[in-house]
Amino acid sequence: MRLIFMGTPDFAVPTLRALHEAGHEICAVYSQPPARAGRGKQLRPSPVHAKADELGLEVHTPESMREPRAQAEFLALEADAAVVVAYGQLLPRAIIEGPRLGCFNVHGSLLPRWRGAAPIQRAILAGDEETGITIMRMETGLDTGPMLLKDNTPIDDKTAGDLHDELMEMGARLMVDALAQLDSIAPQEQDDALATYAAKIDKAEAAIDWSRPAQDIGRQVRAFSPFPGAWFTLDGERIKLLRAEIVDVAGEAGTVLDAQMTIACGQSAIRPLELQRAGKPAMSAEDYLRGRPAAVGSVLQ
C-alpha cells in the first residue's frame, strides 16, 4: 500500500520499521516538531523522526494538523491509508477521512477498556489481569473506531516500562497483519458502555501514601516505573521506588521494619527492589542500602 505514517515516541518506531520492512510504500512520515532537550537545550528530533531519516523517508512536522496548509499537503499525498501510533495530536475529520481506506491506529489497550492517553498505566493501577493491543479504524471520537485485530498479554508483575516494550512490538506485528488482511477482516464496533477513560498521568499521583494497602502501592510503583517514578522522602531526599515486592508483615505505616528497608503500609508491607536518587541512575536496593542504610524504626514521608 501507499501509506502515510504518523507517530512520535519510541512506542511508534517498531511499527514504522515493520511497515517499511513489509514492503509498503511510505510516502511520508508525520511527527511532532523537534523539541529542545539535554543540557544544551538543542533541538532534537523525535524517535520516529530520527528513524524516518535513517530510512530515507520524507518527514513532515507541522505544529497542527488543523492548519489548512498542513491538511492540503497531507491530502495531496493521495495515500491509500494512514497508520497512526501515538502521534500526539487529535486529528481532524479532514485527515481521518482523507486517505482512500482511512486511518488505522495502534492502541495500547484492549478496547474499549481504556480509551485515552495512559492506557498502560491505568490498566496496572486498576489491577487488570491483562492488557494488549487493538488495531482500530479511526473516527473523530477519542479511540471510538471499529476494531480490526486484538492481541493480549498478562500484566502479572510487569511495570509500565516492561509492558511498553512488549506492546510496541506486538503493535507493529498486528498492524502489518491487519493491513495484509484488510479485505477479509470484519470490523467490530466497540461497546461504549464498557469504555473507561485513561486520563493522562499527573505527577502528583506518584507520591506514595504509606497508609494505603501494600497491594495498591505495589501497583502504583509498577504503573509509574520508569516514569514519573513513585516516590517517597527519606532523610529529606526524594527517592523513586521503581520495583518492589509485597511482604506479609505488619507495622506502623511508613516505618522501616528491617535492614532490607521493608516498609510497613496500611496493610502488609513493601520491600524495595530498585531505587533511584535524584539525578542518579537506578540501582538495586541492595546497592543503595550498602551506601545509605535506612535506620530501622525510621518513618518515611
N, C-alpha and C positions, 0 to 999 in steps of 0.2 A: 504494500500500500504506500501511497504518498502521505506522509504523516508530518504533523507539527507536534513537537514535544514541548510541554510546559511544566517546569519544575525548578526547584531552587536548592534544597538542602541535600545532605548526604543520602537521606532516605530515598531520594528520587534517582540517584546515579545508577544503581543496578538496572533499573527499568530502561533508562536511556541506552545503556550498554547492551542490554539484551535485545532491544528492538533493532539496534544497529547491526548486531551480530546475526539476527534473524533475516537480514537482507531487506528490510523495509527502507524506502527512500525517505529519509528525514530531511525535509526541505527547509526547516528552520527550527531553532530551539529558542524558546522564550524563558527568561529567568528574571528574578528581581535584580535591580541595578546593583553594581558593586557597592559594598559598604566599607567604611573605614574600620580597620581592625589592627591589633598588635600595638606595640609600644610607639611606633612611629605614626600610627593612625593613617597608614597608607590605604588607598582604595584597593580592596581585594574582591575579585570576582567570586560569585557563589560556587559551591562544589559542582553544580550542574553546568554552569558557565565554563568552568575550568575543564570539565570532561568534554564538553562540546568542542572547545578549542583544540583539545588533544585529538579528537576525531575529525577535525577539519570541517565542522558544521557551522553554518551561519547562525549567529546569535543575536537576538533582539532583547533589549532590556528597558521597555517602556515603563515610565513611572506609574501609568494607569492604563488598563485595557478599556477604560471608558472614554478615552480620548479618541475623537473621530479619526485622527491620523493613524493611530495605532490600530484601530479596527479596520481601516481601509487597507493597511499593509498586510494585516492578517488574512483578510478575505481575498486579497489579490494573489495569495499563495495557492489558492484553489486546491486545498488538501482534501484527501478522501476522509481523513479523521484527525482529531487531535487527541493526544494522550496527556492527561494532567495528573501530576503526582506532587502534592504539597507545593503548589506554585506560590501561594502566599497572597493571592488576590481573589476576591469574589468576581467571577466572570459574568459580564452582562449577557443578555439574551442574544445579541447580535453575534457574539463569539461562540456561545454554546451551540447555536443553530447554524453557524456558518459552514463548517465542513460538511461534505456530502453525506457522510454517515453519522455525523455528530461528534461529541466529545466524550471520551471514556476516562474514568478516574480509578486510580488505585487508592482504596480507602483502608486505613489500618484498624478496622474492627469488623465484626460480624454484623453488618447492618441488618435491621435498623437499630441494634442495641445501643450503639454510641455514635451519634452524629455530632460533628463539631471539631474543634481544634486539638483536643488532647485525648483521643480515644484509648491510647495505650495506657496512659497514667490512670485515667478514670476507671478502666477495667480492673486494674490492680487494686486501687483504693476501694472499689465496691466489693472486692472479694470474689469476682467472677472466676469460674473454674477454667475457662478457655477464652481465647480471643482468636483473631485471624485476619484475613484479608478478604475484602469484597471488591470485585470489579463491577463498576456500575456505569450506565449511560447517564450523563449529567443532564440535570434540569436546572432551572433558575433557583429552586429551593435549596436549602442547606442539606446536602447529602441525601436528597429525597428520590433520586432517579431509580429506574428499574435495574435490578441486579442481574448480572450475566454469569459470573462464576464466584465461588467461595472456596476457601480452604481454612482449616482451623489448626490450632496448636494449644496444648495445655499450658496454663500460666505457671502452675506449681510454685517454685520459689524464685522464679526469674525476676530480675529487675527490669525497669523500663528500658535500660540500655540493652540488656540481653534480648528482650522482645523486639526492640527497634531493629537490631541487626538481623534477627531471624525473619521478621516480617518484610523487611525491604527486599530480601532475596526471594521470598515467597511471592511478593507482589510482582516482581519482574517476571517470574516464571508464569504466573497466572495471566498477566497482561498479554504476553506472547501467545499463550494458549487461547485466550479469548478472541484475539484478532484472527487467529488461524481458523477458529470455529464460528466466526460471526454469523455466517449464513445458516448455521444449524442450531444455534442457541436460541431458546425461547426465553426472552427476558421475563423476570419475575418482579411484580410490583411489590413495594415494601408495605408492611402494615404499620401505618403511622401510630397506632395505639401502643406499639411495642417500643417506640423510639425514646431515647434518653439523650439529653444534651450534654456533650463532653466539653464543658467550659474550659477555656484557656487556664493554664496553671498560674495562680497568683503566688509569688514568692512568700507571702505571709503564711501560706498553707504549710510551708516547710518547717516551721518551728515546732519542735517536739514538746508535747504536753505529757509529762510522765504520769499524770493522774489517769490517763486513758489506759485501757487494756493493752497488754503486750501484743496481742494479735493485731489490733488496729495500728499500733506504732510500727510493727513489722511491715505491714502493707504500705504505710507512709514511707518508710525507709526504701522499700523496693520501688515504689512508684516514682520517687524523686531522685533515684540514682541512675545516672551520674549527675543530672541537673534538675532542679537547682540544688539538690542535696538537702535531706532532712538534717536539722542541726540542733545543737544544744550548747550551753555555755559551761565551761569548766575553767575555774581559776581566772575568770574574766575574759577568756578567749572563746570565740565561737568555733566549734568543731562540727564538721559534717560527718554524719554516720551513713556510710554508703552500703554496707552489708552487715547483717546481724542475724542472730538466731534467737528463738524464744526458749526460755528456760523456766521450768516449773518450780520456781521458788518464790518466796514472798518477802516483803519488807515495806518500809515506808516509801511511798512513791518518790522517785528521783534519787534514792540513796544508793551509793556504790556498796555492793554487798561482799565483794571478794577481790582478790588480786587480779582476776581476769576482767575486772571492771564490769561485772554483771550489775545491771541497773534495775532496781525494783520499779514496777509500774503499778497502775491501779489494780490490775490482775496479772499475776505471774511477773516475769522479768525479761529483759532484753540483754543479750551478751554481744557486744560489738565484735565484728569480724574484720571490718575495713573502715578506716577513718581518714579524714583529710583536714589538716590545719589550713588556715587561710594563706593563700599564696604558695602552698607546698603541694607536692604530688601526693596522691592517695597512697596509703601504706596499710599493711596488716595491723590489726590491733596488737598483736604480739610485738611487732617492731615499735609501734607507738609507745606501748607501755614500758618497753625496755629503757626508753629515754625519758619518758614522762609518766611515771607510775601515778595512778589515781589513788588517793588515800581512802582506805576502807572506812565507811561511815560518812564520807563527804556527801553533800547534797548538790545535785546538778540543777541548773536553772534552765 
